Amino acid sequence: MLQRPLHLLDGVLLAPKRVPPIVLAVLAQLLALGLCSLLAWQAQAWGWPLSLGAALLLQSLCAVAFSYVLRMPVWWLLMQALFVPAVVFSQSLHFAPAWYLAGFVALVLVYWSTFTTQVPLYLSRRQVWRQVGAQLPARAGLRCIDLGSGLGGWVNFLARLSRDSHFQGIEAAPLPCLIGKLRTLFQSNAAIAWGDFWRHDLSAYDVVFAYLSPVPMPDLWEKARREMRPGSLFISYRFAVPGVVPSAVIELHDLGRTQLYLWRL
Ligand SMILES: C[S@@+](CC[C@H](N)C(=O)[O-])C[C@H]1O[C@@H](n2cnc3c(N)ncnc32)[C@H](O)[C@@H]1O
């Protein structure tokens, strides 16, 4: 019996590692461009040349339609609709090309591989760090790590709070990593490394903290189960592991009613 409707693209898009959305986005735009060019050419042949506004509208509609067929998440549809009109609009502003290059370089330095990891930079707050501090096991010499440490706020705060434990951060994006390194420069019990946490062994840590996105959580849980020692603590802020009941959930009582999820390995 069929469990769910079959989809033309099931084999491609439901493969174990999904195609990154950026690849689908470019594909949808190119397909839309091809179809719109054909339609515009045909309209011209019939003596009804398309205005720029009509062509942009057609491109946006086709891009949304192809993105929908390619099963892109809903929020991508809006971006897909606005992309080409935004490009055309920006051309009309006549900025020097160097500004676009500078903007691109700045985005790369801050967001780095977000287009594949689907984990952008957004920061947790002091209230979260305090709660994590309250959950640390009550003994000296703990080794703790923040996977994707952003600007190093978590590492910096907890290293000051618990001077007899060691706090490590690992961050892939160059600029946040540099800022984190500078913030922890004079803290003997803190360090930030530039790198990919998927390549970092978690067996040395008593506490592993992650504030990422829903996308990596299933794989991260597998990594934690494989590498973390029995008795150690895995903490995720905001994002649960689908299908795995946490050992504890802590309500933050903030505006977003966010939660800390704790798993005792
Ligand atoms: C949501 S931010 C959290 C920042 C910080 N932990 C905090 O709580 O404020 C996630 C960070 O993880 C980083 N990141 C994503 N994937 C990564 C990876 N595979 N290795 C290292 N850092 C990664 C991103 O660059 C981003 O800075």
The ligand as an SDF file (V2000), in Angstrom:
LIG
                    3D

 27 29  0  0  0  0  0  0  0  0999 V2000
   23.1700   29.7140   15.0430 C   0  0  0  0  0  0  0  0  0  0  0  0
   24.8650   30.1360   15.0810 S   0  0  0  0  0  0  0  0  0  0  0  0
   25.2170   29.9100   16.7900 C   0  0  0  0  0  0  0  0  0  0  0  0
   26.3870   30.7080   17.2870 C   0  0  0  0  0  0  0  0  0  0  0  0
   26.7610   30.4660   18.7480 C   0  0  0  0  0  0  0  0  0  0  0  0
   26.8830   29.0660   19.0670 N   0  0  0  0  0  0  0  0  0  0  0  0
   25.7650   31.0830   19.6870 C   0  0  0  0  0  0  0  0  0  0  0  0
   25.1190   30.3430   20.4180 O   0  0  0  0  0  0  0  0  0  0  0  0
   25.6480   32.3170   19.7070 O   0  0  0  0  0  0  0  0  0  0  0  0
   25.5630   28.6960   14.2880 C   0  0  0  0  0  0  0  0  0  0  0  0
   27.0180   28.8240   13.8730 C   0  0  0  0  0  0  0  0  0  0  0  0
   27.4820   27.5470   13.4650 O   0  0  0  0  0  0  0  0  0  0  0  0
   28.4340   27.7210   12.4270 C   0  0  0  0  0  0  0  0  0  0  0  0
   28.5470   26.4430   11.7190 N   0  0  0  0  0  0  0  0  0  0  0  0
   27.6110   25.8420   10.9550 C   0  0  0  0  0  0  0  0  0  0  0  0
   28.0570   24.6610   10.4980 N   0  0  0  0  0  0  0  0  0  0  0  0
   29.3080   24.5160   10.9950 C   0  0  0  0  0  0  0  0  0  0  0  0
   30.2940   23.4830   10.8970 C   0  0  0  0  0  0  0  0  0  0  0  0
   30.0460   22.3760   10.2030 N   0  0  0  0  0  0  0  0  0  0  0  0
   31.4660   23.6360   11.5560 N   0  0  0  0  0  0  0  0  0  0  0  0
   31.6940   24.7680   12.2810 C   0  0  0  0  0  0  0  0  0  0  0  0
   30.8100   25.7780   12.4130 N   0  0  0  0  0  0  0  0  0  0  0  0
   29.6230   25.6390   11.7830 C   0  0  0  0  0  0  0  0  0  0  0  0
   27.8560   28.8540   11.6010 C   0  0  0  0  0  0  0  0  0  0  0  0
   28.8720   29.4960   10.8500 O   0  0  0  0  0  0  0  0  0  0  0  0
   27.2690   29.7630   12.6950 C   0  0  0  0  0  0  0  0  0  0  0  0
   28.1940   30.7350   13.0920 O   0  0  0  0  0  0  0  0  0  0  0  0
  1  2  1  0
  2  3  1  0
  2 10  1  0
  3  4  1  0
  4  5  1  0
  5  6  1  0
  5  7  1  0
  7  8  2  0
  7  9  1  0
 10 11  1  0
 11 12  1  0
 11 26  1  0
 12 13  1  0
 13 14  1  0
 13 24  1  0
 14 15  1  0
 14 23  1  0
 15 16  2  0
 16 17  1  0
 17 18  1  0
 17 23  2  0
 18 19  1  0
 18 20  2  0
 20 21  1  0
 21 22  2  0
 22 23  1  0
 24 25  1  0
 24 26  1  0
 26 27  1  0
M  CHG  2   2   1   9  -1
M  END
$$$$
